[in-house]
């Protein structure tokens, strides 16, 4: 338990010291999501089902792409599957979804 406390305090200090870089990373993540969502508008209709499908694919594609980067590097180095792939996907999805919820405006 003490290790977890030390880790969360250390990570909080790192985020506080690198707030502008963290904000740039979140903006890049959201820009990637918006780009995928806009690109998929050409494929899906403008109805409710089309919008839900488009947003679903946009929300899932970015975390998997982010997770594939360390997985590919790990595979190139070790020639085996990256054991924490889904952890990276879940963490990225959680961060992206949190940022999207905070950014959401009723329209």
C-alpha positions as protocol buffer text, in pm:
chain_id: "A"
residue {
  index: 1
  type: UNK
  ca { x: 0 y: 0 z: 0 }
}
residue {
  index: 2
  type: UNK
  ca { x: 283 y: 240 z: 78 }
}
residue {
  index: 3
  type: UNK
  ca { x: 426 y: 178 z: -271 }
}
residue {
  index: 4
  type: UNK
  ca { x: 96 y: 284 z: -426 }
}
residue {
  index: 5
  type: UNK
  ca { x: 84 y: 598 z: -214 }
}
residue {
  index: 6
  type: UNK
  ca { x: 440 y: 691 z: -311 }
}
residue {
  index: 7
  type: UNK
  ca { x: 362 y: 620 z: -677 }
}
residue {
  index: 8
  type: UNK
  ca { x: 49 y: 837 z: -684 }
}
residue {
  index: 9
  type: UNK
  ca { x: 227 y: 1124 z: -507 }
}
residue {
  index: 10
  type: UNK
  ca { x: 521 y: 1099 z: -750 }
}
residue {
  index: 11
  type: UNK
  ca { x: 292 y: 1085 z: -1055 }
}
residue {
  index: 12
  type: UNK
  ca { x: 91 y: 1382 z: -927 }
}
residue {
  index: 13
  type: UNK
  ca { x: 411 y: 1584 z: -890 }
}
residue {
  index: 14
  type: UNK
  ca { x: 518 y: 1486 z: -1242 }
}
residue {
  index: 15
  type: UNK
  ca { x: 180 y: 1594 z: -1385 }
}
residue {
  index: 16
  type: UNK
  ca { x: 191 y: 1924 z: -1195 }
}
residue {
  index: 17
  type: UNK
  ca { x: 539 y: 1997 z: -1328 }
}
residue {
  index: 18
  type: UNK
  ca { x: 451 y: 1899 z: -1687 }
}
residue {
  index: 19
  type: UNK
  ca { x: 97 y: 2039 z: -1706 }
}
residue {
  index: 20
  type: UNK
  ca { x: 145 y: 2215 z: -2043 }
}
residue {
  index: 21
  type: UNK
  ca { x: 284 y: 1898 z: -2205 }
}
residue {
  index: 22
  type: UNK
  ca { x: -2 y: 1693 z: -2056 }
}
residue {
  index: 23
  type: UNK
  ca { x: -252 y: 1942 z: -2193 }
}
residue {
  index: 24
  type: UNK
  ca { x: -88 y: 1922 z: -2538 }
}
residue {
  index: 25
  type: UNK
  ca { x: -107 y: 1542 z: -2525 }
}
residue {
  index: 26
  type: UNK
  ca { x: -479 y: 1555 z: -2439 }
}
residue {
  index: 27
  type: UNK
  ca { x: -542 y: 1803 z: -2720 }
}
residue {
  index: 28
  type: UNK
  ca { x: -360 y: 1573 z: -2962 }
}
residue {
  index: 29
  type: UNK
  ca { x: -564 y: 1275 z: -2843 }
}
residue {
  index: 30
  type: UNK
  ca { x: -889 y: 1468 z: -2891 }
}
residue {
  index: 31
  type: UNK
  ca { x: -777 y: 1602 z: -3229 }
}
residue {
  index: 32
  type: UNK
  ca { x: -712 y: 1244 z: -3341 }
}
residue {
  index: 33
  type: UNK
  ca { x: -1057 y: 1141 z: -3222 }
}
residue {
  index: 34
  type: UNK
  ca { x: -1219 y: 1435 z: -3400 }
}
residue {
  index: 35
  type: UNK
  ca { x: -1028 y: 1361 z: -3720 }
}
residue {
  index: 36
  type: UNK
  ca { x: -1143 y: 997 z: -3721 }
}
residue {
  index: 37
  type: UNK
  ca { x: -1502 y: 1103 z: -3644 }
}
residue {
  index: 38
  type: UNK
  ca { x: -1501 y: 1360 z: -3926 }
}
residue {
  index: 39
  type: UNK
  ca { x: -1345 y: 1112 z: -4170 }
}
residue {
  index: 40
  type: UNK
  ca { x: -1614 y: 854 z: -4089 }
}
residue {
  index: 41
  type: UNK
  ca { x: -1891 y: 1105 z: -4170 }
}
residue {
  index: 42
  type: UNK
  ca { x: -1840 y: 1018 z: -4536 }
}
residue {
  index: 43
  type: UNK
  ca { x: -1915 y: 652 z: -4462 }
}
residue {
  index: 44
  type: UNK
  ca { x: -2205 y: 665 z: -4217 }
}
residue {
  index: 45
  type: UNK
  ca { x: -2540 y: 837 z: -4255 }
}
residue {
  index: 46
  type: UNK
  ca { x: -2636 y: 1142 z: -4054 }
}
residue {
  index: 47
  type: UNK
  ca { x: -2909 y: 962 z: -3858 }
}
residue {
  index: 48
  type: UNK
  ca { x: -2893 y: 852 z: -3498 }
}
residue {
  index: 49
  type: UNK
  ca { x: -2766 y: 502 z: -3579 }
}
residue {
  index: 50
  type: UNK
  ca { x: -2499 y: 642 z: -3811 }
}
residue {
  index: 51
  type: UNK
  ca { x: -2382 y: 896 z: -3554 }
}
residue {
  index: 52
  type: UNK
  ca { x: -2365 y: 636 z: -3277 }
}
residue {
  index: 53
  type: UNK
  ca { x: -2169 y: 396 z: -3499 }
}
residue {
  index: 54
  type: UNK
  ca { x: -1934 y: 672 z: -3612 }
}
residue {
  index: 55
  type: UNK
  ca { x: -1867 y: 789 z: -3256 }
}
residue {
  index: 56
  type: UNK
  ca { x: -1822 y: 429 z: -3137 }
}
residue {
  index: 57
  type: UNK
  ca { x: -1560 y: 358 z: -3402 }
}
residue {
  index: 58
  type: UNK
  ca { x: -1385 y: 689 z: -3340 }
}
residue {
  index: 59
  type: UNK
  ca { x: -1378 y: 630 z: -2964 }
}
residue {
  index: 60
  type: UNK
  ca { x: -1238 y: 279 z: -3000 }
}
residue {
  index: 61
  type: UNK
  ca { x: -987 y: 330 z: -3280 }
}
residue {
  index: 62
  type: UNK
  ca { x: -761 y: 585 z: -3107 }
}
residue {
  index: 63
  type: UNK
  ca { x: -699 y: 379 z: -2789 }
}
residue {
  index: 64
  type: UNK
  ca { x: -618 y: 70 z: -2997 }
}
residue {
  index: 65
  type: UNK
  ca { x: -382 y: 268 z: -3219 }
}
residue {
  index: 66
  type: UNK
  ca { x: -209 y: 416 z: -2913 }
}
residue {
  index: 67
  type: UNK
  ca { x: -180 y: 67 z: -2764 }
}
residue {
  index: 68
  type: UNK
  ca { x: -32 y: -70 z: -3086 }
}
residue {
  index: 69
  type: UNK
  ca { x: 267 y: 166 z: -3068 }
}
residue {
  index: 70
  type: UNK
  ca { x: 431 y: 12 z: -2758 }
}
residue {
  index: 71
  type: UNK
  ca { x: 312 y: -333 z: -2869 }
}
residue {
  index: 72
  type: UNK
  ca { x: 492 y: -295 z: -3203 }
}
residue {
  index: 73
  type: UNK
  ca { x: 808 y: -169 z: -3035 }
}
residue {
  index: 74
  type: UNK
  ca { x: 796 y: -456 z: -2787 }
}
residue {
  index: 75
  type: UNK
  ca { x: 741 y: -708 z: -3067 }
}
residue {
  index: 76
  type: UNK
  ca { x: 1038 y: -569 z: -3260 }
}
residue {
  index: 77
  type: UNK
  ca { x: 1259 y: -603 z: -2952 }
}
residue {
  index: 78
  type: UNK
  ca { x: 1136 y: -932 z: -2803 }
}
residue {
  index: 79
  type: UNK
  ca { x: 950 y: -1104 z: -3090 }
}
residue {
  index: 80
  type: UNK
  ca { x: 659 y: -1179 z: -2858 }
}
residue {
  index: 81
  type: UNK
  ca { x: 324 y: -1020 z: -2781 }
}
residue {
  index: 82
  type: UNK
  ca { x: 322 y: -716 z: -2552 }
}
residue {
  index: 83
  type: UNK
  ca { x: 170 y: -837 z: -2221 }
}
residue {
  index: 84
  type: UNK
  ca { x: 23 y: -499 z: -2123 }
}
residue {
  index: 85
  type: UNK
  ca { x: -149 y: -417 z: -2452 }
}
residue {
  index: 86
  type: UNK
  ca { x: -503 y: -410 z: -2313 }
}
residue {
  index: 87
  type: UNK
  ca { x: -386 y: -211 z: -2011 }
}
residue {
  index: 88
  type: UNK
  ca { x: -258 y: 59 z: -2246 }
}
residue {
  index: 89
  type: UNK
  ca { x: -585 y: 46 z: -2441 }
}
residue {
  index: 90
  type: UNK
  ca { x: -798 y: 78 z: -2126 }
}
residue {
  index: 91
  type: UNK
  ca { x: -592 y: 363 z: -1980 }
}
residue {
  index: 92
  type: UNK
  ca { x: -598 y: 552 z: -2311 }
}
residue {
  index: 93
  type: UNK
  ca { x: -971 y: 490 z: -2347 }
}
residue {
  index: 94
  type: UNK
  ca { x: -1036 y: 615 z: -1994 }
}
residue {
  index: 95
  type: UNK
  ca { x: -831 y: 931 z: -2049 }
}
residue {
  index: 96
  type: UNK
  ca { x: -989 y: 998 z: -2389 }
}
residue {
  index: 97
  type: UNK
  ca { x: -1342 y: 936 z: -2264 }
}
residue {
  index: 98
  type: UNK
  ca { x: -1288 y: 1160 z: -1962 }
}
residue {
  index: 99
  type: UNK
  ca { x: -1160 y: 1440 z: -2185 }
}
residue {
  index: 100
  type: UNK
  ca { x: -1454 y: 1394 z: -2426 }
}
residue {
  index: 101
  type: UNK
  ca { x: -1707 y: 1408 z: -2140 }
}
residue {
  index: 102
  type: UNK
  ca { x: -1546 y: 1723 z: -2001 }
}
residue {
  index: 103
  type: UNK
  ca { x: -1542 y: 1880 z: -2350 }
}
residue {
  index: 104
  type: UNK
  ca { x: -1902 y: 1775 z: -2435 }
}
residue {
  index: 105
  type: UNK
  ca { x: -2158 y: 2048 z: -2494 }
}
residue {
  index: 106
  type: UNK
  ca { x: -2528 y: 1984 z: -2517 }
}
residue {
  index: 107
  type: UNK
  ca { x: -2643 y: 2082 z: -2861 }
}
